[in-house]
Amino acid sequence: DQRLLFLAVFFQLATTFIGASRWRVLLSYFNDPGPTMLFCAKHYWIGLATGYLTPGTIGMDIYRVAVIGRHFRNYVMNIAAIVGHCIRATAMK
């Protein structure tokens, strides 16, 4: 049914947009000025693809640390942000 396909695509895009938005808010707290939404969405998609090729979400987390550290030249604060995000996400499950 085409309606189900449309819903699947819509929810995938919506979930990705929400994840990228959440990542942008988190990064904006640690970096001034924060990243653009386009930057976050692009690298969130790439991170998702990387995460599919590695066990767990470690691929996505390593990719995010590398991209954000290179972009903002601040690895320590961004590693702390991503690790804190992972711990919080795990605690909420």
N, C-alpha and C positions, 0 to 999 in steps of 0.2 A: 504494500500500500504506500503511495507517495506521501501521504500525510505523516506516516510514521518516520519515513526517511527525512522529511522536512523537520519534524520534531527532534530527531536525533542530531541533525546538523545544527539546529538552533541551540539545543542544550549544550552541545560541545563548544560552540562559539561563546555562549553565555558563560559557561564555566571557566573557559580560558580567559575571557575578559575580566571576570571577577578575580581570578587568580593573579592576573597581571596588575589589576588595580590595587589589590592588597599588597603586592610586592612593591609597587610604586610608593604607596603610603609608608611602608616600612623603610624603604631606602631614602625617602625624603626626610625622614626623621634623623638619619645619620649623615646625610650629604646635603650640602647647601651650595648651589641650587640642586634640587632633586632631579631625577631623570624624567624625560618626557614619557607620556603614555605610549607613544609609538615605539620608543626604545624598549620599554618594559614588555609590551605585547610581542614585539619581534623576538626578543631574547627569551621570553617565557615559552613561546612556541618551539624555539630551537632547544631549549632546556627540556621540554616535554619529550621531544624526539630523542634526545640524548638519554633521557631517563628510561625510555622504552628499550634501549640497547644494553642497559646495565642493570645489575640486580638492585632491587629496591628503588629508592629515589636518589641514590648516591650520585648517579651521573648528572642529574639535574642540579643537585646542590653544588657539585664541583664546578660545573659549567657556570652557574650563577656567581660563585666566588671569583672565578677567573675573569669573567666579563666585567663585573662590577669593580673588582680590584684594579683591573687594567684601565677602565674608564675613569674612575675617580682617583686612582693612585692611592688608595687607602684600603689595604687588604684586611687589617686587623678589625676595624669597626664593622666592616661588611661581613666578615666571617662571624663575628659575634652576633650580628643581626640575623644571619641565616641559621646559625646554630640555635639561637633563642627561638626563632620561628619553628624550627623542627621539634624542639623540646616541647613547646607549647602545643603544637599540632598533635604530637604523640600523647601528651597528657590529656587532651580533650577527647581522645578516642575511647 
